[in-house]
Amino acid sequence: MTQKLPNFLNGQWQTGSGTGTPLFDPVLGTELVQVDATGLDLPAGFAFAREQGGAALRALTYRQRAAMLSAAVKVLQANRDAYYDIATANSGTIKNDTAVDVDGGIFTLGTYAKLGESLGDRHFMLDGEAARLGKDPLFQSQHVLTPTRGVALFINAFNFPSWGLWEKAAPALLSGVPVIIKPATATAWLTQRMVQDVVDAGIFPVGALSVICGSSAGLMDAIETFDVVSFTGSAETAAVIRSHPSVVQKSVRVNIEADSVNSALLLPDTAAGSESFDLLAKEVAREMTVKSGQKCTAIRRIFVPEALYTAVAQAISARLAKTTVGNPRNESVRMGALVNRAQLVSVQEGLVYLKQQTEILHDGATHSLVDADAAVACCVGPTLLGTRSAQGSDDADRVHDTEVFGPVATLVPYRDLAHALTLIRRGQGSLVTSLYGSDPATLASAALELADSHGRVHVISPDVAVLHTGHGNVMPQSLHGGPGRAGGGEELGGLRALNFYHRRSAVQASTSVLSALSESTN
Ligand code: NAP
């Protein structure tokens, strides 16, 4: 039997008392470790985090907590090789894809350490200026932000066991709010190991950081009024969380990051073979294959002028054809596995569903696997589909509604810019769209047209060809989240992320009281 990963709750390492759920290598099919949360006293563990961890964190200033984030960065960097080994085994990712998760997580933590220093030696934040409430300026209102006195429960998806942890934990811990993380079972090992390293280093007060691996049963029941819940995963589970009695009856604040049918748009009047054309083809091929397309931000729909449909199909397909697929331990492999058999089946089913309204422009089935047994490995080649014509783009409702969480995207020809923008909006709200063109005025106006339905608009013009950070890369300085089917959540965006973990209150008082408040650090 493989090792059962211990959970950290109530200030103690505890192993579940159940039979355990095994985690597998998606390429070799071997069992790696087990997770089990059976028998944990969740209400007591949550209360411990709230009372011990929360009080200890709130006693510190932003600057002191920022220093703890910096110390955690050092611990994680020192153990980076172990994280790469776990990711290769449990997520089936090549090194570059592991970097997006592992190094991306550490970078985000480091960014919040730096941002936190700028908040100084305070225990709360002022929100805006004082405003007079009547004719006499003596009585005014000053908004303040103070950390919530609850826990932050994070329920995460399988595709980012490192980044998904730290992009949420960094702003929470900096805010002074203790964290309880429940990683997705399939890839829980990396999250558990990172938390273990940071806990064992004794950086944060006991109770500030807890990890529960295994079943989610009972987690939402342990939530109390001043707790917050941040969820990343499917729309179905999001609906269960949103409607949970703890949320509905206790007005618990919830952030949801769900699925998204993201897009890329090549603007009209772009010539085949132009720089913008090439930038689109390159970015689409990269987005389809990074992490085998298992990125919530990956491009799923590619909008191109109808006259360029064939040329773009050829340019993207030529790049996809070079993608070697298989065992990430083989240096020649450019794309590893899907995370498990359930995801492989889900991608295959999604492809069958989309193919009923599209044609195949590049067939993933033509890719033979390198160093991997097709009967065991959860690997698939990248597939590009297409809706054939502008009319086909209108008719193919499944393309605008369906997120296939793998290396799959659809080329969607449009008649004119207005048509393209209408089709993009049929995604019902997405995390990100990227625009490709060279005219600043047209790019700016298209960006504004799409801003209300997208958390992020990534504009790639030739002048930023080698500078831009990538359509799917989530930078801590920018907002992550999207309206509508993307979940309606907001994460990151620099210090904006701290709002979720603070309560806003308007203090109405005489100007002398408000001066004392502004000068106070406590
Ligand atoms: P999922 O099945 O919804 O699972 C997400 C998490 O919820 C897992 O930790 C899961 O635990 C837990 N969970 C399942 N049922 C629950 C319940 N009844 N109560 C509380 N927690 C529960 O999603 P997934 O398959 O892991 O993730 C893939 C999806 O996530 C994709 O659609 C993708 O677009 C989306 N995603 C979005 C973002 C974003 O930032 N917007 C990022 C990454 C992924 P178990 O694993 O133990 O079941």
Residues whose N, C-alpha, C, O or C-beta is under 5 A from the ligand:
A	BS01	NAP	I155 N156 A157 F158 K182 P183 A184 T185 A186 G214 S215 S216 T232 G233 S234 T237 V240 E257 A258 D259 S260 C296 A486
